[in-house]
Amino acid sequence: MTADAVVKASMGLDMGNVEAKAAGTPLHKFIAAFRFSIKAAVGRATVESEFGKLAAWNPFFDGRAAVEAKAAAALKDSHDVVNELLEKTRKGEIGGPQSVLSAMLNDVSPTTGDFVALHNIFGQVMNLMIAGHETTAAALAWSLYYIATHPEVESRALAEIQAVLGERSEPRADDVPKLVYLEACFREALRLHPSVPNISRDVAADTTLK
């Protein structure tokens, strides 16, 4: 759901994953490719996790090469999807003035006057997916869990939603500041389970902290 929302809102493409999941059909290929790419990047893609215990202990199976090949295929699928998004944006089939891809293709730097380099757009899209997809899903999951397991909180949150939205089923932008208690619920869930608990950095040279 969050992946669909992020891509639809920022790039104008409806990946249809919610409908696919409900129908029991495969999700958009970008989801599988993206998730495996992240899994491989953080070192969680192993021979056993991808091909099973028998494969991991099979002396005739080059598990490392198989994992690397799967990672390369996932990366290619991700690049293919981003390239497809760029082409559809260029043709005006998706996106619009508010599309992130439209901005990266058409806007120039106010300081240098340069366009965004095409080879940089892939990294920007992947960063957007990481920042807006996984983090949002985790925050929503914990928020809904705590609201559902605390009936008094759920009742108060529902009362606030009904008071602000009335008969409408979807909120508007100007409704958000009025949902004070609901925001407090999300903030408390984030305090207990931060979507990004830490940010690591690699130093490029010996550094002394004072």
Protein Blocks (a to p, Z undefined) as FASTA:
>chain_A
ZZmmmmmmmnopaehlmmmmmnopacdfklmmmmmmmmmmnopacfklmnojklmmmmkb
cfklmmmmmmmmmmmmmmmmmmmmmmmmmnopggcjklmklmmmmmccfklopacdfklm
mmmmmmmmmmmmmmmmmmmmmmmmmmmmmmklmmmmmmmmmmmnomafbdcfklmmmmmm
lmmmmmmmmmmmcfblbccdddfbdcddZZ
